[in-house]
Amino acid sequence: MSWSGRFDGEAPERVNRWLAHQGVCSRREAEALIAEGRVRIEGELVADPGRKILPGQTLEVIDETSPGEGPVTILVNKPPGLVSAHPEPGQSEARSLLTSERAEGGAPPPPDDLSLPPAGRLDRESRGLLVLTSDGVVARTLISPASTLKKEYQVRVAGGLTPEQIARLRHGLSLDGRPLKPAGVFRKGEDRLRIVLTEGRNRQIRRMCEMVGLRVTDLQRTRIGPLSLDGLPEGRWRILTAAERRDLLAADVPSQGRGSGPYPEED
C-alpha cells in the first residue's frame, strides 16, 4: 500500500480520522500503519497515534520501512565480552556486530551515522537478546517503567540451590532500597534456573542471586515479550519485521493484565 494526499481542511484533524475519511483505511488500520512507522507528514515520521495533520500539509503512507527510510529496530544475539553501548577504552560494543557478514536474511547493515541505542541493556558478561532501535515507540514499549513485558533469562549458578533460595528470589528481595516485583523463578537442573522478570534494574539477576548466596556463572536473555532469539545464532543480527513490531506493541497492554499477574510456583 502506498498513498499520498494533501490536507485541505480548515482545522487540524487527527491523522487516523482523516485517512478514514479519505477512504484509505479504517481508523484502526491507520493506527496500525502509524505503529509500523509507515506514515509521514511533510517527510517527517508520525510516531504519535494522536497526531493531527494541519491545513496544507501533505501526508504519505509508504509500503514498508527499511534502513534509511524510517525507524529501524535490530535484534542482536549478543555474545559475552561486548558492552551494550558506550564502550570504555579497550572495550567493543554490540553495534560492531552489525556487518553484512553477520546479518541474517541478507539485510544490509544500517548506516554508520544512524543512532541505535539499546532498549534495555545486557552487561558485558551476559549474552543473548539485545534490541537496538531508532524507533522511539519501540524503545518506550521496552524500557518504560510502566511496561508489562516479561523478560526471560536462562541462568546458571554456583553455590548450591535450595528451595529456600528460590522462594526468596521469587518474593521478598529489595534493591537500592526499593522492593522488587515478584519474579518467575523455575529450577531447570542442579545449577540452572529460568528467571522471568517484568522490570530491569541494573544487573538485577546477578545482584538478586548474590543476595541469596548464589553466583551467576552464565546468563542469557532469550525473550522480551513476544520477541525471542528464535534460532538467531550468537553473534548475529536481524531486522525486526513490521509484523513483529505490531505484535510487540500489542503485547504491552496493562489493562489486559499481561505480564503483571502472579507467577506460578512451577511451570
C-alpha positions in Angstrom: 0.0 0.0 0.0 1.3 3.4 -1.0 -0.7 6.7 -0.9 -0.2 10.4 -0.5 -2.5 13.3 -0.2 -2.7 17.0 0.8 -5.0 18.0 3.7 -7.2 20.9 2.7 -9.4 21.1 5.8 -9.9 24.3 7.7 -8.8 23.0 11.1 -6.3 20.4 12.3 -7.6 16.8 12.2 -6.4 13.6 13.6 -4.4 11.6 11.1 -6.4 8.3 11.6 -9.7 10.1 11.2 -8.6 11.9 8.0 -7.2 8.7 6.4 -10.6 7.0 7.2 -12.5 10.0 5.6 -10.3 9.7 2.5 -11.2 6.0 2.2 -7.5 5.0 2.6 -8.2 2.7 5.5 -10.2 2.4 8.7 -9.2 4.4 11.8 -7.8 1.2 13.5 -5.9 0.4 10.4 -4.4 3.9 10.3 -3.2 3.5 13.9 -1.6 0.2 12.9 0.2 1.9 10.0 1.4 4.6 12.3 2.7 1.9 14.7 4.5 0.3 11.9 6.3 3.5 11.0 4.6 3.8 7.6 3.0 7.3 7.9 4.8 10.6 7.3 3.7 14.2 7.3 5.9 16.6 5.2 8.5 13.8 5.2 8.6 13.5 9.0 7.7 10.2 10.6 4.5 10.1 12.5 5.0 8.2 15.8 2.1 9.5 17.9 -1.3 7.9 17.0 -3.0 11.1 18.3 -1.0 13.3 15.8 -3.1 15.9 13.9 -2.4 17.0 10.3 -2.5 20.7 9.7 -4.1 22.5 6.7 -1.9 22.4 3.7 0.3 19.6 4.9 1.0 16.5 2.7 0.7 13.0 4.2 2.3 9.9 2.8 1.7 6.2 3.5 4.6 4.1 2.4 4.7 0.4 1.5 7.4 -0.8 4.0 10.2 0.7 6.0 13.8 -0.3 5.6 17.2 1.1 6.8 17.3 4.7 5.8 13.6 5.0 5.1 12.2 5.0 8.7 12.8 3.9 12.2 14.9 0.7 12.5 14.9 -1.9 15.2 17.5 -4.6 15.2 17.7 -7.8 17.2 21.2 -9.0 18.2 22.2 -12.2 19.8 25.0 -10.6 21.9 27.9 -12.8 22.9 29.7 -12.2 26.2 32.5 -9.7 26.1 30.7 -6.9 24.3 29.1 -4.0 26.0 25.6 -2.8 25.0 26.7 0.8 24.4 29.3 3.5 25.4 32.4 1.3 25.4 35.3 2.3 27.6 38.9 2.1 26.1 39.7 -1.4 25.2 36.0 -2.5 25.0 33.9 -3.3 22.0 30.1 -2.6 21.7 27.4 -4.8 20.3 26.9 -2.5 17.4 30.2 -3.7 16.0 28.4 -6.9 15.0 26.2 -5.1 12.5 28.0 -6.1 9.4 26.9 -7.7 6.2 28.7 -10.9 7.1 26.8 -11.3 10.4 23.3 -10.4 9.0 20.6 -13.0 8.9 18.4 -12.9 5.8 20.8 -10.8 3.7 19.8 -7.5 5.3 22.1 -4.5 4.6 23.7 -3.1 7.7 22.3 0.3 9.0 24.2 3.5 8.1 27.1 4.2 10.4 25.6 7.6 11.3 22.2 6.1 12.4 21.8 6.3 16.2 20.8 2.9 17.5 20.8 3.0 21.3 20.0 -0.2 23.2 16.4 -0.5 24.5 17.4 -2.4 27.7 21.0 -3.3 28.3 22.9 -6.6 28.9 26.0 -6.3 30.9 29.4 -7.2 29.4 29.4 -10.7 30.9 25.9 -11.6 29.8 24.7 -12.8 26.4 21.5 -13.2 24.4 18.8 -11.0 23.1 19.6 -7.3 22.8 17.4 -4.7 21.0 19.0 -1.7 19.2 16.5 0.8 17.9 16.0 4.2 16.4 12.2 3.8 16.9 11.0 5.8 19.9 7.8 3.9 20.2 9.5 0.6 20.4 12.1 2.0 22.9 9.3 3.3 25.2 7.5 0.0 25.0 10.6 -2.0 26.0 12.0 0.3 28.7 9.2 2.3 30.2 8.7 1.8 33.9 5.1 1.0 33.1 6.0 -1.8 30.7 4.3 -5.1 31.4 6.5 -7.1 29.0 8.1 -10.3 30.5 11.8 -10.7 30.1 13.1 -14.3 30.2 16.6 -15.5 31.1 18.4 -18.8 31.3 20.8 -18.7 34.3 23.5 -21.0 35.6 24.6 -20.5 39.2 27.2 -21.8 41.6 26.9 -22.0 45.4 24.2 -24.6 45.8 20.5 -24.3 45.1 17.8 -24.8 47.7 14.0 -24.3 47.8 14.5 -21.5 50.3 16.8 -19.6 47.9 14.3 -20.0 45.1 11.5 -18.7 47.3 13.5 -15.6 48.3 14.3 -15.0 44.6 10.6 -15.1 43.8 9.5 -12.7 46.6 10.9 -10.5 49.3 14.1 -9.0 47.9 14.8 -5.3 47.5 17.5 -3.5 45.5 18.7 0.1 46.2 16.1 0.5 48.9 13.1 -0.5 46.7 11.3 -3.8 46.7 11.4 -5.9 43.6 8.4 -7.0 41.7 7.6 -10.7 42.1 9.8 -12.8 39.7 9.1 -16.1 38.0 11.9 -18.4 39.1 11.9 -22.0 37.9 14.5 -24.7 38.6 15.7 -26.4 35.4 18.5 -28.5 36.9 21.0 -28.8 39.7 22.6 -25.5 38.8 20.2 -23.9 36.3 17.3 -21.5 36.6 14.8 -19.9 34.3 14.0 -16.4 35.5 11.2 -14.2 34.2 11.1 -10.5 35.2 8.8 -7.6 34.4 11.4 -5.0 35.4 15.0 -4.3 34.5 17.1 -2.9 37.3 20.9 -2.6 36.9 22.5 -6.1 36.9 19.3 -7.2 38.6 19.6 -11.0 38.3 23.2 -11.1 39.3 22.5 -9.0 42.4 19.4 -11.0 43.3 21.4 -14.2 43.2 24.2 -12.7 45.3 21.7 -11.7 48.0 20.7 -15.4 48.4 24.3 -16.8 48.3 24.5 -17.7 44.6 27.0 -16.7 42.0 25.9 -16.4 38.4 28.3 -18.2 36.0 26.2 -17.8 32.8 23.3 -15.5 32.0 21.4 -15.5 28.7 18.4 -13.4 27.8 16.2 -15.4 25.5 12.9 -13.4 25.3 11.4 -9.9 25.7 7.6 -10.1 25.4 6.9 -11.7 22.0 10.5 -11.2 20.8 12.8 -14.1 21.1 16.2 -15.3 19.7 14.2 -17.9 17.7 17.2 -19.6 16.1 19.3 -16.4 15.7 22.9 -17.6 16.2 25.1 -16.0 18.7 27.0 -13.0 17.3 24.5 -12.4 14.5 21.6 -9.9 14.0 18.4 -9.3 12.0 15.9 -6.5 11.5 12.6 -6.5 13.3 9.7 -7.1 10.9 6.7 -4.9 10.7 4.5 -7.8 12.0 6.8 -8.3 15.0 6.7 -4.6 15.8 2.9 -4.7 15.7 2.9 -7.8 18.0 5.3 -6.2 20.4 3.2 -3.0 20.8 0.0 -5.1 21.2 1.6 -7.3 23.8 2.3 -4.4 26.2 -1.3 -3.6 27.3 -1.5 -3.1 31.1 -5.3 -3.0 31.0 -5.3 -6.6 29.9 -3.1 -7.7 32.8 -0.3 -9.0 30.6 2.9 -9.7 32.5 1.7 -8.3 35.8 -0.1 -11.2 37.4 1.4 -13.6 40.0 3.8 -16.3 38.7 3.1 -20.0 39.3 5.4 -21.8 41.6 6.2 -24.4 38.9 5.9 -24.4 35.1 
